[in-house]
Amino acid sequence: MANSLTGIIPTLYEALNTVSREMVGFIPAVRRDSNAERAAINQTVRVPLGEAGDLEDITPGVNPANSGDTTVGYADIVITKSKAAPVRWNGEEQRAVGTNGTYNQVLADQFTDAMRKLVNAIEVDLAIAAKVGASRAYGSGSTVPFSTAGDLSDFAGVAQILDENGAPVVDRQLVLGHSAMGALRGKQSVLFKVNEAGSNDMLRNGLTDRVQNFALRYSGGIAQHTKGTGANYVTDGATAVGVEDIALITGTGTVLAGDIVTFAADAANKYVVGTGVAGPGTISLNDPGSRIIIPTGNALTIADSYVPNVAFSRNAIVLAARAPAVPTGGDSADDAMTITDPVTGLTFEVRVYRQYRQVKYEVCMAWGTAAIKPEHIALLAGK
């Protein structure tokens, strides 16, 4: 049956208008990768990360120096999820609500919820990828960021980490959870005093565009990270500057990916663990690794559980999202169409399957996320 979805296009766009107002800070802030979007489920797409050779002296001569070979690094992106939010009606159900004109409204609400479920799932995955893939952290799990009136040092703290790691100064993002955004709105009056801020966006709309070179965003997908149970771990052997893999001995319990850790010899730097352990073994810090030499027998401390607000350069985190694949020649769907959310940039596929005395709609999406440049990601820890 042709044009099966034509009659519900107004209903779909009514639902889309509702979805576009959800608190999704990561989705519009990260990089979209078209190469990864062409991949199949669980197929790895390797993104090359090239580097030049080390600096060398220029020595005039007949031939240039025989140098310049490097090992090209890479980051992997995998589309890991393919999900559909189903909506089904049979004839009797439609007749029951159709007489009072509520069918289209109920259907719009169902499509709204379907899109919201997909958007929220993607947002959560991006928040987790950012947390686990960050380089270092600023702040504490015992304090809400921006909760001290007139104090913008939290901006400065994460900016310093990105600056030290060489992150680009353009297109920086800061995605905040509920507590941090609430404190920013309630405590930082400098942002909504028009004569000081230069804009009435925070005062009138509750939002501001950029602060200290960060595009401010608000996410409902940020959840508290519960720290591992590890205790009494010490380093097994000294590490050089920039080392990521650090062997731990003598202790017990877990060190989890996403834990914020410090070392006795380097309490100033709060490192984010990329790969943890469940007992004595080797943890991996995210790039760029340790900032100083950490001596052997140095005690490791796991910081408190925290809420991971995230500062990053757009290209540091990648989202690959596409319509789920269908076989060549199509499947049993009567019709399919796509609609794009202008706020998040996500394109939803809607399919209709006409069955025996009932009809089933599916709102679909396939996606994968990855933090491909950890040194360009910093956590603003809070509670």
LINTALIN-V392548 format. One record per backbone hydrogen bond with DSSP energy under -0.5 kcal/mol. NH is the residue of the N-H (numbers start at 1). CO is the residue of the C=O. Records with the same first field share a line. If there is no record, write none. Layout:
# LINTALIN-V392548
NH = CO  CO
This chain:
# LINTALIN-V392548
4 = 1
6 = 3
7 = 3
8 = 5
9 = 6
12 = 8
13 = 9
14 = 10
15 = 11
16 = 12
17 = 13
18 = 14
19 = 15
20 = 16
21 = 18
22 = 19
24 = 22
25 = 23
28 = 24
29 = 26
30 = 26
31 = 314  317
33 = 319
34 = 32
37 = 33
38 = 34  35
39 = 36
42 = 79
43 = 40
45 = 77
46 = 44
47 = 45  75
48 = 46
49 = 73
59 = 57
60 = 58
67 = 65
72 = 70
73 = 49
75 = 47
77 = 45
79 = 43
80 = 78  367
81 = 367
83 = 365
85 = 363
86 = 84
87 = 361
89 = 359
91 = 357
94 = 90
95 = 91
96 = 92
97 = 93
98 = 94
99 = 95
100 = 97
101 = 98
102 = 97
103 = 97
106 = 102
107 = 103
108 = 104
109 = 105
110 = 106
111 = 107
112 = 108
113 = 109
114 = 110
115 = 111
116 = 112
117 = 113
118 = 114
119 = 115
120 = 116
121 = 117
122 = 118
123 = 119
124 = 120
125 = 121
126 = 122
127 = 123
128 = 124
129 = 125
130 = 126
131 = 127
132 = 128
133 = 129
134 = 131
135 = 374  377
136 = 377
137 = 270
138 = 379
140 = 381
143 = 140
147 = 144
149 = 147
150 = 187
151 = 148
152 = 150
155 = 152
156 = 152
157 = 153
158 = 154
159 = 155
160 = 156
161 = 157
162 = 158
163 = 159
164 = 160
165 = 161
166 = 163
167 = 162
172 = 213
173 = 312
174 = 215
175 = 310
176 = 174  217
181 = 177
182 = 178
183 = 179
184 = 180
185 = 181
186 = 182
187 = 183
188 = 183  184
189 = 187
191 = 188
192 = 189
193 = 189
194 = 192
196 = 193
197 = 193
198 = 194
204 = 200
205 = 201
206 = 201  202
207 = 201
211 = 214
214 = 211
215 = 172
216 = 209  214
217 = 174
219 = 176
220 = 23
223 = 221
225 = 306
226 = 224
227 = 225
230 = 254
231 = 252
234 = 249
235 = 298
236 = 247
237 = 235
239 = 294
242 = 290
243 = 240
246 = 244  283
248 = 281
249 = 234
251 = 249
252 = 231
255 = 277
258 = 273
259 = 256
261 = 259  271
262 = 301
263 = 266
264 = 299
266 = 263
267 = 264
269 = 266
270 = 137  268
271 = 261  269
272 = 135
273 = 259
274 = 284
275 = 284
277 = 255
281 = 248
283 = 246  281
284 = 275
285 = 244
286 = 272
289 = 286
290 = 243
294 = 239  292
295 = 293
297 = 235
298 = 295
300 = 233
301 = 262
303 = 260  301
306 = 225
307 = 382
308 = 223  306
309 = 307  380
310 = 175
311 = 378
312 = 173
313 = 376
314 = 171
316 = 313
317 = 314
318 = 370
319 = 31
320 = 368
321 = 319
322 = 366
330 = 327
334 = 352
335 = 352
337 = 350
339 = 348
341 = 346
342 = 340
345 = 341
348 = 339  346
349 = 364
350 = 337
351 = 362
352 = 335
353 = 360
354 = 352
355 = 353  358
357 = 355
358 = 355
359 = 89
360 = 353
361 = 87
362 = 351
363 = 85
364 = 349  362
365 = 83
366 = 322
367 = 81
368 = 320
370 = 318
372 = 316  370
373 = 316
376 = 373
377 = 374
378 = 311
379 = 136
380 = 309
381 = 138  379
382 = 307
